[in-house]
Amino acid sequence: MDNNPVYRHCPPKVSFPIFFTSFAPQCDVDFQIQMRNGIRNSYDYRMFLQENAQDIMNHNRNVAIQKNACEPCNVGKVTWSMMDPLKPLTPLGART
């Protein structure tokens, strides 16, 4: 969580979306849901998923936000007048 020197309380920047990937086998996830909810067969599990789809999606979204969100940014608004203009690069060997 601290590979970014500016935003130390944010998840590290990566080029692939590992934040939303679960490496747990899907059969384990299914089994845990079935055990927690007392589901004994595949038909009841299918009905449970259909009836609770919105709640499941909200739960997954909240977990992702908790694990990957940054702390609130308290920096004031930056305007163009506050920025320094870019200085032109001098050619190699040129004196400044």
Secondary structure as UniProt FT lines:
FT   TURN            8..9
FT   HELIX           18..20
FT   HELIX           26..36
FT   TURN            37..38
FT   HELIX           42..51
FT   HELIX           53..68
FT   HELIX           80..82
FT   TURN            92..93
//
